[in-house]
Amino acid sequence: MGRKIFVSYKYKDVKVAKLQDYYYEEIDGKMIFNKRLTRVRDYVNKLQETIGRDNINLGEKDGESLEDFTNSQIQTTLKDKIFGSSVTIVMISKGMKDSSKSENEQWIPWEVSYSLKEITRADRISRMNAVLGIVLPDETGNYDWYYTHNPLCNSTTHHTGQLFNILKNNMFNIKQPTTRECSGTIINEGECSFIRTETWDNFINNHKFFIDVSIEIRDNHNAYAIVKKVE
């Protein structure tokens, strides 16, 4: 593929469709088959198998909490992870957001924020990453927790209120939108979001195409009102 991809995700979120019943896990130093619920991390494993492990750098680790880091350590950690990548994939899952914590206490908003910044290291400045959201099916195997399709208007509603603000604020943020009206509703057309989303099923079957689209959007970033700050 030739592009380094950073993946941001909620490691232990189990509000996703089942991939399989048993998983290899290390328990007491031994790799064994363990029956458990599918996690978002299992989807990331599939992503690595499809795209290639050498092309992917991962975000959150199991049990890694922001509480253990100072602000400077957070900056260093994220810069190290994101600096060499050109695309950030955000695994959008039903349980990605912990409502008991503020957004600046959770990894995904910070990872997206740093992906959208130009980072200086020594004599090199990295440009902002393209950011692509991959919506995962929920426990019932459906996407209607996030997408609602309207056949009458041939349109799709995105329920962005469930997302972190830095994701939500970078969707439908094109400065000069192309719109149409249907049944009293204004509908955006074209690539109207800097952070584009796609279903897991569509992405995994045509990942190169969707990554290329996200790069094209990034290259046209001046057309979008981009929010880079974690609220």
C-alpha positions in Angstrom: 0.0 0.0 0.0 2.9 2.4 0.7 1.1 4.4 3.4 1.5 4.1 7.1 -1.8 4.0 8.9 -2.5 4.8 12.6 -5.6 3.1 14.1 -7.5 4.7 16.9 -10.0 2.5 18.8 -11.5 1.5 22.1 -9.7 -1.7 22.9 -12.3 -3.6 25.1 -15.5 -2.3 23.6 -17.8 -5.4 23.2 -20.8 -3.6 21.7 -20.0 -5.0 18.3 -21.1 -7.9 16.1 -19.6 -11.3 16.8 -16.7 -12.3 14.6 -16.1 -15.8 16.1 -16.7 -17.7 19.4 -13.1 -18.4 20.4 -9.9 -16.3 20.4 -6.3 -17.0 21.0 -5.3 -15.3 24.2 -2.3 -15.3 26.5 -3.2 -16.6 29.9 -0.6 -17.3 32.6 2.1 -17.1 29.9 0.4 -19.6 27.6 -1.5 -19.1 24.4 -4.9 -20.8 24.6 -8.3 -20.7 22.9 -10.6 -18.6 25.2 -14.4 -18.2 24.7 -15.4 -14.6 25.1 -17.3 -11.7 23.5 -15.8 -10.1 20.4 -14.0 -6.8 21.1 -13.1 -3.9 18.8 -9.5 -5.1 19.1 -10.6 -8.3 17.2 -11.8 -6.1 14.3 -8.4 -4.3 14.4 -6.7 -7.8 14.0 -8.8 -8.3 10.9 -7.8 -4.9 9.7 -4.1 -5.8 10.2 -4.6 -9.1 8.3 -6.2 -7.2 5.4 -3.9 -4.2 5.1 -0.7 -5.7 6.4 0.7 -5.4 9.9 3.8 -3.5 8.8 1.5 -0.8 7.5 -0.3 -0.2 10.7 0.5 1.5 14.0 -2.0 1.0 16.8 -3.5 3.4 19.3 -4.8 2.5 22.7 -3.3 -0.5 24.5 -5.2 -2.7 26.9 -5.5 -1.0 30.2 -3.6 2.1 29.2 -5.1 5.1 31.0 -4.5 8.8 30.5 -4.4 9.2 34.3 -0.9 7.6 34.2 0.5 10.3 31.9 1.4 14.0 32.3 0.4 16.4 29.5 4.0 16.3 28.1 4.0 12.5 28.2 0.7 12.4 26.3 2.1 14.7 23.7 5.3 12.6 23.3 3.5 9.3 23.2 1.0 10.4 20.6 3.6 12.2 18.5 5.7 9.0 18.5 2.7 6.9 17.4 1.3 9.3 14.8 4.3 11.1 13.4 5.2 8.6 10.7 1.7 7.9 9.5 -0.3 9.7 6.8 -3.8 8.2 7.5 -5.7 7.7 10.7 -8.5 5.2 10.9 -10.9 5.6 13.7 -12.9 2.5 14.6 -16.3 4.0 15.4 -18.1 1.6 17.7 -21.2 1.8 19.8 -19.3 1.8 23.1 -16.3 3.8 22.1 -17.3 6.7 24.3 -17.1 6.5 28.1 -19.9 8.8 29.4 -18.4 8.7 32.9 -15.3 10.5 31.8 -14.7 13.8 30.1 -13.4 13.7 26.5 -10.0 15.0 27.4 -9.6 11.9 29.7 -10.0 9.5 26.8 -7.5 8.4 24.2 -9.5 8.6 21.0 -10.1 12.4 21.0 -6.4 13.1 21.6 -5.4 10.7 18.9 -7.7 12.4 16.4 -6.5 15.8 17.5 -2.8 15.0 17.0 -3.6 13.4 13.7 -5.0 16.7 12.5 -2.0 18.7 13.5 1.3 19.4 11.8 4.0 17.9 14.0 7.5 19.2 14.1 10.4 16.8 14.9 14.0 17.9 14.4 14.1 19.4 10.9 11.0 17.6 9.6 7.3 18.7 9.8 4.6 16.1 9.2 1.4 17.2 7.5 -2.0 16.5 8.9 -3.3 13.0 8.4 -6.3 12.0 6.4 -8.9 10.7 8.9 -11.3 8.0 8.0 -14.1 6.7 10.3 -15.0 3.0 10.1 -18.4 2.3 11.6 -18.6 -1.2 13.2 -21.9 -3.2 13.4 -23.4 -3.4 16.9 -24.2 -6.5 18.9 -27.2 -7.2 16.6 -25.0 -7.1 13.5 -26.6 -3.8 12.3 -25.4 -0.3 11.5 -28.7 1.4 12.4 -27.2 2.6 15.7 -25.3 5.1 13.7 -26.9 5.2 10.2 -30.6 5.7 9.3 -31.4 5.3 5.6 -34.2 7.3 4.0 -35.3 5.6 0.7 -37.7 8.4 -0.2 -34.9 11.0 -0.4 -32.1 8.5 -1.2 -30.2 9.9 1.8 -28.6 8.7 5.0 -28.7 10.3 8.4 -25.6 10.0 10.6 -26.3 10.0 14.3 -23.2 12.0 15.2 -24.4 12.9 18.6 -23.1 9.6 19.9 -19.5 10.5 18.8 -16.7 12.5 20.5 -16.9 16.2 19.7 -13.7 16.2 17.7 -15.2 13.6 15.3 -18.7 15.2 15.2 -17.3 18.7 14.6 -15.2 17.5 11.6 -18.2 15.9 9.9 -20.5 17.9 7.6 -18.0 20.8 7.9 -17.4 21.7 4.3 -17.4 25.5 4.0 -19.4 25.7 0.8 -21.8 22.7 0.9 -23.8 21.4 -2.1 -27.3 20.7 -0.9 -30.7 19.6 -2.1 -34.1 19.6 -0.5 -36.4 16.6 0.0 -39.6 16.6 1.9 -38.6 19.7 3.8 -35.2 18.4 4.7 -31.9 19.9 3.5 -29.5 17.1 2.4 -25.8 17.5 1.9 -24.2 16.0 -1.2 -20.7 15.1 -2.2 -17.7 14.8 0.1 -19.2 17.2 2.7 -17.2 15.9 5.7 -13.5 16.1 6.4 -13.8 12.9 8.4 -15.6 10.6 6.1 -17.2 7.4 7.4 -17.8 4.0 5.9 -19.3 0.8 7.1 -16.9 -2.0 8.1 -18.3 -4.3 5.5 -17.8 -1.8 2.7 -14.4 -0.8 3.8 -12.9 -4.3 4.4 -14.0 -5.3 0.8 -12.5 -2.2 -0.8 -10.1 -0.7 1.7 -7.7 0.9 -0.8 -10.4 2.8 -2.5 -11.7 4.4 0.7 -8.2 5.2 2.0 -7.5 6.9 -1.4 -10.7 8.9 -1.0 -9.7 10.1 2.5 -6.3 11.2 1.1 -8.0 13.2 -1.6 -10.2 14.9 1.1 -7.1 15.6 3.2 -5.4 17.2 0.1 -8.4 19.5 -0.2 -8.4 20.3 3.5 -8.8 24.1 2.9 -12.3 23.5 1.8 -13.3 22.3 5.3 -13.6 24.1 8.7 -11.4 21.7 10.6 -11.5 21.5 14.4 -8.3 20.3 15.9 -8.8 20.9 19.6 -10.1 18.4 22.2 -13.0 19.9 24.1 
